[in-house]
Amino acid sequence: MDKNSVLMLLDGKISNEQKFMLNDKLDNISEEKLKNLPLIPLKSPILAVVLGFFFGWLGVDRFYQGSFGLGILKLALFIIGCITTFIFIGVFVLWALGIYVLIDLYFVYKAVQNDNYQKISQMI
């Protein structure tokens, strides 16, 4: 397997800037390491965004990405918002959570790409 094939397999899993940096590193690694790169378990940034869009209010996207603290924060905000809705405070909490979920779609996408790049860099 050559360097270009590996880079094509990583399309969408890491950003273009990271792919450019990885291109230089791939010139200096052994053939055995190059063959093992496609075996690294990488997560899909697109799946993270889809999970965030449909289940972001439960923190599923952050649990998938591996940020358990932020996943628990989103889940806790949702629970607190639901419990306090009857005194009208929860409406504001849920509204703020909705905005946070929409903004977090971008950050979760980038975080998954960065995590994938870190896994690849450690393997090299």
C-alpha positions in Angstrom: 0.0 0.0 0.0 1.4 3.3 -1.0 1.2 6.7 0.6 -1.5 8.1 -1.7 -3.8 5.1 -1.0 -3.5 5.7 2.7 -4.3 9.4 2.3 -7.4 8.5 0.2 -8.6 6.2 3.0 -8.2 9.0 5.5 -10.3 11.4 3.4 -13.0 12.9 5.6 -11.5 11.4 8.8 -8.9 14.2 9.2 -8.9 17.8 7.9 -7.0 18.8 4.8 -4.4 20.7 6.8 -3.8 17.6 8.9 -3.6 15.5 5.7 -1.0 17.9 4.3 1.1 17.5 7.5 0.7 13.8 7.4 1.8 13.7 3.8 5.3 14.8 4.9 5.5 12.3 7.8 4.4 9.4 5.5 7.6 9.9 3.4 9.8 8.8 6.3 8.0 5.8 7.7 8.6 2.1 7.0 6.4 0.0 4.7 5.2 -2.1 7.6 3.9 1.0 9.5 2.3 2.2 6.3 0.5 -1.1 5.9 -0.8 -0.9 9.5 -2.2 2.7 9.2 -5.6 1.6 7.7 -6.1 -0.8 10.7 -6.3 2.1 13.2 -9.9 2.4 14.5 -10.9 5.9 13.5 -14.2 7.6 14.2 -16.4 9.3 11.6 -16.8 13.0 12.0 -19.9 12.9 9.9 -21.5 10.3 12.2 -20.6 12.5 15.2 -22.5 15.5 13.6 -25.5 13.3 12.8 -25.6 12.0 16.4 -25.2 15.6 17.6 -28.0 16.8 15.4 -30.5 14.2 16.5 -29.3 13.3 20.0 -27.0 16.2 21.0 -29.3 17.3 23.8 -28.5 14.0 25.5 -24.7 14.4 24.9 -24.5 11.3 22.6 -22.2 13.1 20.2 -19.7 13.9 23.0 -19.9 10.3 24.4 -19.1 9.0 20.9 -16.2 11.4 20.5 -14.9 10.5 24.0 -15.5 13.7 25.9 -17.5 12.1 28.7 -17.4 15.3 30.8 -19.1 17.4 28.1 -21.5 14.5 27.4 -22.5 14.4 31.1 -22.8 18.2 31.1 -25.2 18.2 28.2 -27.2 15.4 29.7 -27.4 17.1 33.1 -28.5 20.4 31.5 -31.3 18.5 29.7 -32.4 16.8 32.9 -32.3 20.0 34.9 -34.2 21.8 32.1 -36.9 19.2 32.0 -37.3 19.2 35.8 -37.4 23.0 36.2 -39.7 23.6 33.2 -42.7 23.8 35.4 -41.3 26.9 37.1 -40.3 28.4 33.7 -36.6 28.4 34.5 -36.2 25.2 32.6 -37.4 26.8 29.4 -34.4 29.1 29.4 -32.1 26.2 30.3 -33.5 24.1 27.4 -33.3 27.0 25.0 -29.6 27.6 26.0 -28.9 23.9 25.6 -30.4 24.0 22.1 -28.1 26.8 21.1 -25.2 25.0 22.7 -26.0 21.8 20.8 -26.1 23.6 17.4 -22.8 25.4 18.1 -21.2 22.2 19.4 -21.9 20.4 16.1 -18.9 22.2 14.6 -16.7 21.6 17.6 -17.5 17.9 17.8 -16.7 17.6 14.1 -13.3 19.2 14.6 -12.6 17.2 17.8 -13.2 13.9 16.1 -10.8 14.9 13.3 -8.2 16.0 15.8 -8.6 12.7 17.8 -8.2 10.7 14.6 -5.0 12.7 13.7 -3.6 12.1 17.1 -4.2 8.3 16.8 -2.4 8.4 13.4 0.5 10.5 14.7 1.0 8.1 17.6 1.1 5.1 15.3 3.8 6.8 13.1 
